Amino acid sequence: MRAEIFTQIFSIITFVVFCINTISVHSQCLNDQKSLLIQLKNSFIFNSAISVKLVNWTQATDCCGWKGVNCDQDGHVIGLDLNSEAIIGGINQSSLFRLQFLESLNLAYNSFKFIQIPPHFGNLTSLIYLNLSNADFAGQIPMELSQLTRLVVLDLSSLHFPGTPSLQLENPNLVTFLRNLTGVIELYLDGVSISASGSDWCQAISSSVPNLQVLSLSNCYLSGPMDVSLQKLRFLSKINLGSNNLSAPVPEFFANFRNLTALILSSSNLNGAFPEKIFQVPTLQTLDLENNRLIDGSLPEFPKNSNLQKLVLSSTKFSGRLPDSMGNLMKLSRMEIAGCNFSGMIPSSMAKLTQLVYVNMRSNVFTGPIPSFQMSKNLSYIDLSHNNLAGPVSPTHFQGLSNLVNIDLAYNSFSGSIPASLFTLPSLKKIQLSNNQFNSLSGSPNVSLSPLDTLDLNSNKLVGPIPPYFFDFLSLSVLSLSFNNFSGILHLESITRLQNLTKLELSYNSLSINVSESTLSSFPKLSILKLASCKMQKFPPLWTQNKMIHLDLSANQIWGGIPNWIWKVGNGTLAYLNLSCNHLVDLERQYAVPHSLSVLDLHLNQLRGEIPAPPRDAIYVDYSKNNFSSSIPAEIGNNLIYATFFSVSNNMLTGAIPQSICNVSNLQVLDLSSNRFNGIIPQCLIETNTATLGVLNLRSNNLSGAINGTFPQGCALKILDLNGNHLEGKFPGSLAKCTKLEVLNLGNNSIRDIFPCFLKNSSSLSVLVLRSNKFQGGIGCPGLTNNTWPKLQIIDIALNNFSGDLPPNIFLHWKAMLVDMGTAQPDLNHLRFEFLMLNHFYYQDTVKVTLKGLEIELGKILNAFTSVDFSCNNFKGEIPDTVGALQSLYVLNLSHNALRGQIPSSLGNLYHLGSLDLSWNKLSGSIPVEFAWMSFLSFLNLSYNQLVGMIPRSTQLQSFSETSFEGNIGLCGPPLKASCRESDAKVPVVSALGGNSDSEVYIYISAAAGFVVGLGSFMAPLALCNRWNKWYYKHVAQVLERIFHVEEKRKRRNRVERAYRNPIQPL
């Protein structure tokens, strides 16, 4: 034990004495030493324009005074520091290896072109310090280096980049290499390919270098778990094992290293719970666990004497609240906890952390206000974006932070005024406050000297004119003000002051942008320009913009033709062009669509004639909702090689679907709907493209013939819409391979087949429409499982020849309809297909349903909307009681069949039912008294059955017209004119509320359903535009969502009241 301590102390003293000597001694240089150094300079190949040391070595001066050279008292060269001297070769032929007294050598940050480390380094046996880091050596580390037995510090690390050669320590391996290097106390092998298992590398280090203080082995292809033998290294102070594949929990014995100052385990695939004891190591200054997505834990209470300076936990599963004792971390300078699951309020005690420099807490679940950072005078970066923080931002929170460079509070719910003091901070370059609830800007600060280069206030509630001082930020390169309520007239001349501007976003405000050609010469060279919905009536003068990448002029009032010059904007760099939702009628002739375009959106104009050939490199092409009347060019597939989205829907295109469309191997969305295409569906479209296609929409054309082809294994289809054609024959059973299918719409064709039981294992199916075909037979499927349509929300098989009894068990598998919205939070999203996920592009299909006796088109299929339509078939037998289990059902239509028996009283359980049609059957008996409780019901048709008795008396049922009950000779009582006999009048009077004091909720929902139909026809022209479509459906959906939310709250309140009445029931 004493011997070990003595050895360690001796090594440290030797190293310290060496350092003192190399710094302070400048003796007279010996001639042989100078000669060797001059030879060394002459042999090295280096860039003299960059060199600051070698370039000044001359024969006329004392070599012990040269930069990078240190001598001992006798004039021997013992230290050589040539790091960052731009040396690129000549080391193998150099005199370096004859400097026998050399104790310190630093060749770091040069570039030796990935040659092997020369074995002659083994001749320098006096070396105590050797640094060859980031010098572009590669290949096997020579065994000769293990002869340097006096080494105290060895650094062979490198920032290894994929695709470049690296150093290797495989033969000899780590055990052999370290065997003689017992005096090493700092070992840096980062980026060296060691490729060893946990037990091998741990035991090799612990047995060979027992006095190790610094262990740095990041990115060495090490695996885990970490062996317990590591705990023998009692003197470890710094551990860096990042970027390996340790695949194990962090060992608790790390907490036993009493001198531990830095623990870096980032990107090492760690898992399990992080030992809380490690936080309590009093010497710990740096803890970095970043990018270990399987490791979890929480922050402990921190003591007042904590030395922690850097806490990096980003992209882990750490969770819980930040403790109030965060205020004890008085030395904390860097805090990175982005992308975790931390929640609750940010402790106000953090206001005491005066040493903070960098704070990144983005993408957590923090709530409430933010603390003041006024005392953190060194703070340069703060990111609190993507949380649930709320409330106003006080002008004092960031006051006096003269070093603050970046502030990001985006994607929260901050409200009130944006403090003017932010704009006067002398070092601030980036302000990102988008996606909040800010509604005003305070003051008119003097910003003429501001270095601000980014101002992002997108998606707030800011009103009034754009403040004039925004155009005084002369360093500004990014100005993003879209999706606010800015108003007034903005003259583009205002922008000309911002000559450094590269990105301008003003879309979707209430602005009127005045376009003048006088701005042409002085307009800044932009790369991104977004002026959607700015009430422009003509194209802005952009023909001199030669750096433009992204141009959005959609949803304006621009009339006439698309000018030729628009295709030349960017001078070959334009990648995004959106001219949709205007009043454009044609393309000026002799145009040439640039190949550089990745996105071309011309939808919802009045463009006519032939469709333009898509750009060769396009990913997204939308020509829909125009007046194009040509056929699709036969070779169009050659222009869509990279396309993922192609839509020409709602035009007047004719002819056959070209076979070349099958050559588009990346296509995810193909929408050719609502045209006049004829002929058959190309077989290759079914057999080839559906391997990648998520959406295939061919509805409302004149396509005919059978659907030929076999769907491939691994079929990617989510939406298949063939409604409204003349297709016939059977439907391919191979569709069962499309296991991701969500929407299948075959309605309004002439398909002659049986019920598609082959889809019974399609667990994602949400919409099934077979209406108005020639399907026949029963709908019972043998072998139903839990995967039989658990997400089904719309099924429409009306107007076919289905027959037989309704199978009771089939309804019990439709779990999406079984769930009562009062007992589970309803999913208020809508069905949509996401493609180009990084850019958040979505496609949504439409579906027609019969609601209140009318056929309406749902442009947005809410997940909360449910419908069952079996009307106009030949079903017989009784209505199964199990239909009453579909508690979230909104539309039920069983009309025009041959159903018999009584109406099940279980239908009275359908509290959310808004439309019920059982007309034109042979139902008998009385109307269930439970119908009086169905306060949601806004449409009821029981006509033309064999019902008898008195209509239950309630405000709800008596509100329907007489036609809802006509054709039932035995029925009596209001609203029918036929009076009941005394024997018929023994039906109890039931309150329409059914014990529900919130019945007005249902009235609102019924009104909303009418609102959707009525407003849909009124807003149709606007709703066709994708942008207006987004606005329109957002507001319609909000009405439905608020209503369903009110219903959810009512149900929750009822559960709470029941809980108070019966405390043993869980809430």
Stockholm file with secondary structure:
# STOCKHOLM 1.0

chainA/1-1067         MRAEIFTQIFSIITFVVFCINTISVHSQCLNDQKSLLIQLKNSFIFNSAISVKLVNWTQATDCCGWKGVNCDQDGHVIGLDLNSEAIIGGINQSSLFRLQFLESLNLAYNSFKFIQIPPHFGNLTSLIYLNLSNADFAGQIPMELSQLTRLVVLDLSSLHFPGTPSLQLENPNLVTFLRNLTGVIELYLDGVSISASGSDWCQAISSSVPNLQVLSLSNCYLSGPMDVSLQKLRFLSKINLGSNNLSAPVPEFFANFRNLTALILSSSNLNGAFPEKIFQVPTLQTLDLENNRLIDGSLPEFPKNSNLQKLVLSSTKFSGRLPDSMGNLMKLSRMEIAGCNFSGMIPSSMAKLTQLVYVNMRSNVFTGPIPSFQMSKNLSYIDLSHNNLAGPVSPTHFQGLSNLVNIDLAYNSFSGSIPASLFTLPSLKKIQLSNNQFNSLSGSPNVSLSPLDTLDLNSNKLVGPIPPYFFDFLSLSVLSLSFNNFSGILHLESITRLQNLTKLELSYNSLSINVSESTLSSFPKLSILKLASCKMQKFPPLWTQNKMIHLDLSANQIWGGIPNWIWKVGNGTLAYLNLSCNHLVDLERQYAVPHSLSVLDLHLNQLRGEIPAPPRDAIYVDYSKNNFSSSIPAEIGNNLIYATFFSVSNNMLTGAIPQSICNVSNLQVLDLSSNRFNGIIPQCLIETNTATLGVLNLRSNNLSGAINGTFPQGCALKILDLNGNHLEGKFPGSLAKCTKLEVLNLGNNSIRDIFPCFLKNSSSLSVLVLRSNKFQGGIGCPGLTNNTWPKLQIIDIALNNFSGDLPPNIFLHWKAMLVDMGTAQPDLNHLRFEFLMLNHFYYQDTVKVTLKGLEIELGKILNAFTSVDFSCNNFKGEIPDTVGALQSLYVLNLSHNALRGQIPSSLGNLYHLGSLDLSWNKLSGSIPVEFAWMSFLSFLNLSYNQLVGMIPRSTQLQSFSETSFEGNIGLCGPPLKASCRESDAKVPVVSALGGNSDSEVYIYISAAAGFVVGLGSFMAPLALCNRWNKWYYKHVAQVLERIFHVEEKRKRRNRVERAYRNPIQPL
#=GR chainA/1-1067 SS CHHHHHHHHHHHHHHHHHHHHHHHCCCCCCHHHHHHHHHHHHHSEECTTTCSSGGGCCTTSCGGGSTTEEECTTSCEEEEECTTSCEEECCTTSSGGGCTTCCEEECCSCCCTTBCCCGGGGGCTTCSEEECTTSCBCEECCGGGGGCTTCSEEECCCCCCTTSCCEECCSSCHHHHHTTCTTCSEEECTTCBCCCCHHHHHHHHHHHCTTCCEEECTTSCCBSCCCGGGGGCTTCCEEECCSSBCCSCCCGGGGGCTTCCEEECTTSCCEEECCGGGGGCTTCCEEECCSCTEEEECCCCCCTTCCCCEEECCSSEEEEECCGGGGGCTTCCEEECTTSEEEEECCGGGGGCTTCCEEECCSSEEEECCCCCTTCTTCCEEECCSSEEEEECCTTTTTTCTTCCEEECCSSEEEEEECGGGGGCTTCCEEECCSSEEEEECCCCCCTTCCCCEEECCSSCCEESCCGGGGGCTTCCEEECCSSEEEEEEEGGGGGGCTTCCEEECCSSEEEEECCGGGTTTSCCCSEEECTTSCCCSCCCCTTCCSCCEEECCSSCCEEEECGGGGGTTTTTCCEEECCSSEEEEECSSCCCCTTCSEEECCSSCCEESCCCCCTTCSEEECCSSEECSBCCTTGGGGCTTCSEEECCSSCCEEECCGGGGGCTTCCEEECCSSEEEECCCHHHHHTGGGTCSEEECCSSEEEEECCSCCCTTCCCSEEECCSSEEEECCCGGGGGCTTCCEEECCSSEECCBCCGGGTTCTTCCEEECCSSCCEECCCCSSCCTTSSTTCCEEECCSSEEEEECCGGGGGGCHHHHSCTTTSCCCCCBCCEEESGGGTEEECCCEEEEETTEEEEESSCBTTCCEEECCSSEEEEECCGGGGGCTTCCEEECCSSEEEEECCGGGGGCTTCCEEECCSSEEEECCCGGGGGCTTCCEEECCSSEEEEECCBCTTGGGSCGGGTTTCTEEESTTSSCCCCTTTCCCCBCCTTTTCTTTHHHHHHHHHHHHHHHHHHHSHHHHTSHHHHHHHHHHHHHHHHHHHHHHHHHHHHHHHHHHHHSTTSCC
#=GC SS_cons          CHHHHHHHHHHHHHHHHHHHHHHHCCCCCCHHHHHHHHHHHHHSEECTTTCSSGGGCCTTSCGGGSTTEEECTTSCEEEEECTTSCEEECCTTSSGGGCTTCCEEECCSCCCTTBCCCGGGGGCTTCSEEECTTSCBCEECCGGGGGCTTCSEEECCCCCCTTSCCEECCSSCHHHHHTTCTTCSEEECTTCBCCCCHHHHHHHHHHHCTTCCEEECTTSCCBSCCCGGGGGCTTCCEEECCSSBCCSCCCGGGGGCTTCCEEECTTSCCEEECCGGGGGCTTCCEEECCSCTEEEECCCCCCTTCCCCEEECCSSEEEEECCGGGGGCTTCCEEECTTSEEEEECCGGGGGCTTCCEEECCSSEEEECCCCCTTCTTCCEEECCSSEEEEECCTTTTTTCTTCCEEECCSSEEEEEECGGGGGCTTCCEEECCSSEEEEECCCCCCTTCCCCEEECCSSCCEESCCGGGGGCTTCCEEECCSSEEEEEEEGGGGGGCTTCCEEECCSSEEEEECCGGGTTTSCCCSEEECTTSCCCSCCCCTTCCSCCEEECCSSCCEEEECGGGGGTTTTTCCEEECCSSEEEEECSSCCCCTTCSEEECCSSCCEESCCCCCTTCSEEECCSSEECSBCCTTGGGGCTTCSEEECCSSCCEEECCGGGGGCTTCCEEECCSSEEEECCCHHHHHTGGGTCSEEECCSSEEEEECCSCCCTTCCCSEEECCSSEEEECCCGGGGGCTTCCEEECCSSEECCBCCGGGTTCTTCCEEECCSSCCEECCCCSSCCTTSSTTCCEEECCSSEEEEECCGGGGGGCHHHHSCTTTSCCCCCBCCEEESGGGTEEECCCEEEEETTEEEEESSCBTTCCEEECCSSEEEEECCGGGGGCTTCCEEECCSSEEEEECCGGGGGCTTCCEEECCSSEEEECCCGGGGGCTTCCEEECCSSEEEEECCBCTTGGGSCGGGTTTCTEEESTTSSCCCCTTTCCCCBCCTTTTCTTTHHHHHHHHHHHHHHHHHHHSHHHHTSHHHHHHHHHHHHHHHHHHHHHHHHHHHHHHHHHHHHSTTSCC
//
